[in-house]
Amino acid sequence: MTAYDAVVVGARCAGASTALLLARQGRKVLLVDKAAFPSDTMSTLYIHQPGVARLARWGVLPDVVASGCPPLNTISHDIDGLRLASAAPTTDGADAAYAPRRRILDDLLVRAAVSEGAEFHDRARVGELIRRGDRVAGVRLSIGGTTTAVRAGLVIGADGMRSKVAELVAAPVERSAPLASCVYYTFWRGLDTGFGFHERVGRWIARIPTHDDLTIVAAYLPQSEFAAARRDPGDTYLSSVRTTAPDLYERMMSTERADRLRGTGDQRNYFRTAHGPGWALVGDAAHHLDTISARGITNALIQAELIAGSLSGVDIDDARAVDDATARFAQQLNKTLDEPYMSTLELARLHPTKARLRMLHTVCTSPELTSRYFALTAGIIGMREFLTAELVDLL
Ligand SMILES: Cc1cc2nc3c(=O)[nH]c(=O)nc-3n(C[C@H](O)[C@H](O)[C@H](O)COP(=O)(O)OP(=O)(O)OC[C@H]3O[C@@H](n4cnc5c(N)ncnc54)[C@H](O)[C@@H]3O)c2cc1C
């Protein structure tokens, strides 16, 4: 059996980042993914500034920029007859958001992990765990027709919402909320609209520029309409844009649709128990939320930093110290990602409250408040910092 300090199962934004940071600590890391790399995955790609700041810290952002991914340095939000518009909020050396294609982002993260010393195999599937007593002690890995036993001090499941590792360790769901929205999206060439949203009761439209002069236009609608939408997704998508963002619709009709329509109604909301003896979960495997707030990638990068930080200096052969570290990670994960989770659940109801509309009407009157509002939605500042005494007075 080959032995590693850590085996990371799943090599996209959560797994590759975790492998990168652990390898940088001098750990012996194996990173595997059952998919062929580089490859795309279903996503509208948006990374908020706190995620971009992490890419910058890890030295990956220059490669994202060099790949031709456009900086998203303005933002707008149309709602209830209002238009909030601002320069993109900035934080920690991130002066724009980005929405790189996943075949580019995930590949850059894998390459960075490998250049730090991690070993990577794609088309490599974990189907079983190896146990010593009640402790996870490795994985059985199938590559081609061959299955290999791999021993590890820590097995990290970064294998997405339908995590095999979570299933094998029977990680319980600690908190969850019902499905709220569903989404259809595709890519349009030459739209040139910049980044922004259009919101009304029952609809949320996002436009997100990415590589190659393409813009993703995504339409979110209530989960209760999913069954009807599936009967004619194309019509549902276009009529949602037309009735929510007529100007955007006109531009779409005069440009070229560059891909097929994709959609999903399976946008779960949960926190799983993210640690146990010899194992941990990161990324969607640990925590998933409705994609309307476009937080999954940013959250994955935050979690990678949290787990690597918790493990820093820990002797991987000291089982108790490893388990204490992963317990600390899980605690921090819940604390850090609670606020975006709650605000996402609210957004995904697709029914702006009177209080929120009143707040947006007030925010709209001041460029400074507008900019702070976008910093809030990007996760740069929290609700406490946003709701100053001055704003409360205005409200
Ligand atoms: C429609 C849609 C739109 C979205 N839009 C955004 C957005 O704009 N911004 C944003 O931040 N997030 C968005 N998300 C969410 C985002 O895509 C996810 O949160 C993110 O991909 C999670 O990354 P991850 O690394 O945790 O998991 P994943 O990206 O799911 O990667 C898991 C990997 O694990 C591998 N794997 C699974 N099982 C095994 C196994 N047994 N053995 C080996 N490998 C395995 C898979 O092949 C996969 O490559 C969107 C999601 C959807 C569905």
The ligand as an SDF file (V2000), in Angstrom:
LIG
                    3D

 53 58  0  0  0  0  0  0  0  0999 V2000
  -26.4160   25.7980  -12.2570 C   0  0  0  0  0  0  0  0  0  0  0  0
  -25.3080   26.0920  -11.3060 C   0  0  0  0  0  0  0  0  0  0  0  0
  -24.7680   27.3540  -11.2620 C   0  0  0  0  0  0  0  0  0  0  0  0
  -23.7470   27.6520  -10.3760 C   0  0  0  0  0  0  0  0  0  0  0  0
  -23.2110   28.8910  -10.3920 N   0  0  0  0  0  0  0  0  0  0  0  0
  -22.2240   29.2120   -9.5210 C   0  0  0  0  0  0  0  0  0  0  0  0
  -21.6070   30.4810   -9.5570 C   0  0  0  0  0  0  0  0  0  0  0  0
  -21.8920   31.3410  -10.4050 O   0  0  0  0  0  0  0  0  0  0  0  0
  -20.6470   30.7450   -8.6260 N   0  0  0  0  0  0  0  0  0  0  0  0
  -20.2930   29.8350   -7.6860 C   0  0  0  0  0  0  0  0  0  0  0  0
  -19.4470   30.1360   -6.8370 O   0  0  0  0  0  0  0  0  0  0  0  0
  -20.8320   28.6130   -7.6440 N   0  0  0  0  0  0  0  0  0  0  0  0
  -21.7760   28.2800   -8.5610 C   0  0  0  0  0  0  0  0  0  0  0  0
  -22.3090   27.0210   -8.5440 N   0  0  0  0  0  0  0  0  0  0  0  0
  -21.8590   26.0780   -7.5140 C   0  0  0  0  0  0  0  0  0  0  0  0
  -20.4580   25.5710   -7.8000 C   0  0  0  0  0  0  0  0  0  0  0  0
  -20.3880   25.0520   -9.1130 O   0  0  0  0  0  0  0  0  0  0  0  0
  -20.1040   24.5060   -6.7730 C   0  0  0  0  0  0  0  0  0  0  0  0
  -20.3350   25.0180   -5.4840 O   0  0  0  0  0  0  0  0  0  0  0  0
  -18.6510   24.0910   -6.8980 C   0  0  0  0  0  0  0  0  0  0  0  0
  -18.4350   23.4400   -8.1150 O   0  0  0  0  0  0  0  0  0  0  0  0
  -18.2860   23.1560   -5.7590 C   0  0  0  0  0  0  0  0  0  0  0  0
  -16.9730   22.7080   -5.9490 O   0  0  0  0  0  0  0  0  0  0  0  0
  -16.4740   21.3610   -5.3020 P   0  0  0  0  0  0  0  0  0  0  0  0
  -15.0320   21.2830   -5.6580 O   0  0  0  0  0  0  0  0  0  0  0  0
  -16.8910   21.3000   -3.8700 O   0  0  0  0  0  0  0  0  0  0  0  0
  -17.3060   20.1970   -6.0020 O   0  0  0  0  0  0  0  0  0  0  0  0
  -17.5200   19.8350   -7.5360 P   0  0  0  0  0  0  0  0  0  0  0  0
  -17.2480   20.9890   -8.4180 O   0  0  0  0  0  0  0  0  0  0  0  0
  -18.8520   19.1770   -7.6010 O   0  0  0  0  0  0  0  0  0  0  0  0
  -16.3820   18.7460   -7.8250 O   0  0  0  0  0  0  0  0  0  0  0  0
  -16.4290   17.4740   -7.2450 C   0  0  0  0  0  0  0  0  0  0  0  0
  -15.4840   16.5690   -8.0220 C   0  0  0  0  0  0  0  0  0  0  0  0
  -15.4330   15.3150   -7.3260 O   0  0  0  0  0  0  0  0  0  0  0  0
  -15.3030   14.2960   -8.2830 C   0  0  0  0  0  0  0  0  0  0  0  0
  -15.7760   13.0370   -7.6820 N   0  0  0  0  0  0  0  0  0  0  0  0
  -17.0310   12.7590   -7.2630 C   0  0  0  0  0  0  0  0  0  0  0  0
  -17.0810   11.4890   -6.7710 N   0  0  0  0  0  0  0  0  0  0  0  0
  -15.8350   10.9850   -6.9000 C   0  0  0  0  0  0  0  0  0  0  0  0
  -15.2730    9.7220   -6.5930 C   0  0  0  0  0  0  0  0  0  0  0  0
  -16.0050    8.7270   -6.0330 N   0  0  0  0  0  0  0  0  0  0  0  0
  -13.9790    9.5020   -6.8670 N   0  0  0  0  0  0  0  0  0  0  0  0
  -13.2120   10.4860   -7.4470 C   0  0  0  0  0  0  0  0  0  0  0  0
  -13.7050   11.7090   -7.7590 N   0  0  0  0  0  0  0  0  0  0  0  0
  -14.9950   11.9600   -7.4810 C   0  0  0  0  0  0  0  0  0  0  0  0
  -16.1890   14.7500   -9.4460 C   0  0  0  0  0  0  0  0  0  0  0  0
  -15.7810   14.1320  -10.6440 O   0  0  0  0  0  0  0  0  0  0  0  0
  -15.9560   16.2630   -9.4310 C   0  0  0  0  0  0  0  0  0  0  0  0
  -14.9770   16.6530  -10.3760 O   0  0  0  0  0  0  0  0  0  0  0  0
  -23.2870   26.6690   -9.4740 C   0  0  0  0  0  0  0  0  0  0  0  0
  -23.7980   25.3840   -9.5220 C   0  0  0  0  0  0  0  0  0  0  0  0
  -24.8060   25.0870  -10.4310 C   0  0  0  0  0  0  0  0  0  0  0  0
  -25.3470   23.6980  -10.4670 C   0  0  0  0  0  0  0  0  0  0  0  0
  1  2  1  0
  2  3  1  0
  2 52  2  0
  3  4  2  0
  4  5  1  0
  4 50  1  0
  5  6  2  0
  6  7  1  0
  6 13  1  0
  7  8  2  0
  7  9  1  0
  9 10  1  0
 10 11  2  0
 10 12  1  0
 12 13  2  0
 13 14  1  0
 14 15  1  0
 14 50  1  0
 15 16  1  0
 16 17  1  0
 16 18  1  0
 18 19  1  0
 18 20  1  0
 20 21  1  0
 20 22  1  0
 22 23  1  0
 23 24  1  0
 24 25  2  0
 24 26  1  0
 24 27  1  0
 27 28  1  0
 28 29  2  0
 28 30  1  0
 28 31  1  0
 31 32  1  0
 32 33  1  0
 33 34  1  0
 33 48  1  0
 34 35  1  0
 35 36  1  0
 35 46  1  0
 36 37  1  0
 36 45  1  0
 37 38  2  0
 38 39  1  0
 39 40  1  0
 39 45  2  0
 40 41  1  0
 40 42  2  0
 42 43  1  0
 43 44  2  0
 44 45  1  0
 46 47  1  0
 46 48  1  0
 48 49  1  0
 50 51  2  0
 51 52  1  0
 52 53  1  0
M  END
$$$$
